[in-house]
Amino acid sequence: MAGFLKFLFIAIVVLWIVRLIASRLLPWLLRRFATKMQEQAYREFQAQSQRQARGPREHQRKAEGKINIEYIPPKPSNERGSKEAGEFVDFEEVK
């Protein structure tokens, strides 16, 4: 019984200390994180503003109705597919 009370007392003290540290440390960490995110967003906004100030890009100024395909994936050859497919069996559905 004494061992359980000792464990319970130590656990309560440790949790109380963790709570005190977290209440001081967590708001500071969150403020720091928010500040860094704001600075990063501001830098990205500035970079985007500078890119737009240099002039419009050619592919941004397309005539209406024009389509520009920048990537066409290669077509796989189906010649090997029929040879490797195996044996086909016809079947009839029975009702």
Contacts in CASP RR format, 6 or more apart in sequence:
PFRMAT RR
TARGET T0000
AUTHOR 0000-0000-0000
METHOD contacts of the structure
MODEL  1
MAGFLKFLFIAIVVLWIVRLIASRLLPWLLRRFATKMQEQAYREFQAQSQ
RQARGPREHQRKAEGKINIEYIPPKPSNERGSKEAGEFVDFEEVK
59 68 0 8 1.000
62 68 0 8 1.000
END
